[in-house]
Every structure is written in structure tokens, then in C-alpha cells.
């Protein structure tokens, strides 16, 4: 597995701190899949924008179907997400 330096929530400043606040999960932090973009906040915004469009944008697929596809792909890739 690749190692990517990530800035923790308590060390975030400026735009990154604001993005962390926006993307904070109910458990109180930002998922690692988002934090891998911490060195490039613009890419973090792009990642979440793409995710939101794919999962909540207009589509013939229901939200449940999209989630089922995501779980299936994650399982096939041995991914915890």
C-alpha cells in the first residue's frame, strides 16, 4: 500500500481547515480517503464534487443501487471503504 502524508484535522490551517469542517463526518473527523488530498485542497474539493455528483446527482440509478455498486467494487478491490 502506498504511503501518503496527510495533515490531521488539528493541524489544518486556512482553506484546508475550512474544507475539513465542511467534509467532517458524524464521528467528528474526515475520512482518510478525503485526507489524502490534504496537501492539495483543490484536489480535495474536486474529489468530493465528483463523489457527490456520482452518488447524488441525476441518474437512472437509485441511491441504494449506487451504494450497492460502491460496496461491490470496494469488496472486489479488498478496500475497507
Secondary structure, DSSP 8 states (H G I E B T S, - for coil): --------GGG--HHHHHHHHHT--TTSS--HHHHTTTT-HHHHHHHHHHHHHHHHSS-SS-HHHHHHHHHHHHHHTT---
